[in-house]
Amino acid sequence: MEVTMKTGVEGPKHDPYGTETWTITGEYKGAEITLTYHQGLDEWFTIDTSSKVRVNYDGGTLKLMSECCEKLTGKTFDEVRGIWEEKEYGMFCETCNDFPPDVTSHKGYPGETIYCCTKCSNPVNSFQDMSAVI
């Protein structure tokens, strides 16, 4: 499973609108399939090169998109998004490719805690407690 998320802007220059486009690639029945989900001024998804399916808010199309994602990855779109966010913003060891890694905490500068992977000792995240400094 490969997941990417790109942000962008669409709409008129005087009133731009932020976008997120998620691309999820997985294998289904021996073929590599790509699901693309776009949130912006319009919300849609495609499967490979199919026509865009516009998302309406009756829940039916979002459920269909999530079911397609589940067939590709074994996880719902919300679960895939959560894993991606954890890897992107949370604790993920790029050296060991471990998610989530076993970590040990270490003191850094005043108020700073550094979390290191127990396998390779590389830092995977840190936390700054500003109240300890001020």
N, C-alpha and C positions, 0 to 999 in steps of 0.2 A: 504494500500500500504506500502510495506517495501522495502527500497532501501539500498544496501550496496555497497561499492567500496573498493577493495583491490588492493594494488600495489605490484609489484613483479619484478623479473628479470628473463630473459630467454636468451638463446643463449650460446655461448661458454664463458668460464671464461676470455679469453683474450679480448673479445669484447661483454660485457653484454649489454642487451637491456632492458629498463624499460617497464613495462606492467601496464595496468589498467584492472581490471575485474569488471564489474558492474553486480549486481544481483538485479533484480526487481521482486518482488512477488506481485501478485494482484489476483483478483477474476474475472473469466469470465464464464458466464452461470452456476454459482453456484459451480464451481470447482476452487481450488487454483492452479494457474499457475505460473511458474517461468521462466523468460526470463533472459538469461545470455549473456552479450556482452563483448567480449575480444578484447583489442587493445594491440598489441605487435609486435613481428616479423611477426605474422600472425594476421589477423583481422577476427573474426567470431562471430556468435551468435547461441544460441540454445533456444528452447522452451521446457521446462521440460527436458525430456531425449531424445529429437529428435537428429538426426545427426547434426553435425556442418554445418551451412550454411556459406560458405566463402564469405566475403564481397568483392565485386569488386567495382571499382570506377566509374561505369557508372551511379550510383545514384539509380539503381533499388533495390539492396539488402538493402542499408541503408534506403531507403524509406519503404521497407517491414518491416524491423526491427522496425522503428519508428511507423508504423501503428499497429504492434503487441503490442508495448508498450502503444499506445493510447487506444487500446481495453481493456488492463488490468487496466490502471490507469486513463484514461480520459485525459491524457496529452501526448505530444510528448516526445521522449527521451531527446531532448534538454531542454524542460521545466522541466522534472524530474531531470535532471542533475543540472539545475540551482537552483531548490528548495533544493536539497541535499547539494550543495555547500554553499548556504545561511545558512542552518542549521549547517553545519560543520564549516564554516569559518566566518559567518556573525552573525546577531542578531537573536537569537532563545532562548526563555526562557524555560529551561529544567524543571523548577519547575511548571510553568503554562502550559507547552507544547504549548506555543503560538508562532505562526510564521506568519508574523513578529510581535513582541510585540510592544505595545505602550511604549515608553521610555521617561525618563527624563534624562537630562544631568547634571552631577555634576563635579565640579573641584576636581582634585586629586593633585598629586605632580605638581610642575611647568611644564606647557605644557601638562599635562595629562587631558583627559576628560573621565569620566566613564559614560556609559549609563546603566541605571537601569530600570527594568520592573516597570510600574506604578501599576500593580496589587499586586506583591509580594515584590517589592523593591530589588530583587536580581540583581546583575550586570550581564549584558548579553554581553557587549562588552566594549572595551576601545580604545582610540586613543592617541598616544604620538606624540606631535608636537616638534621635536628635535630643531627646530629653536628658540623656546621659552626658551630653556635651554642653548644653546650655545651662 
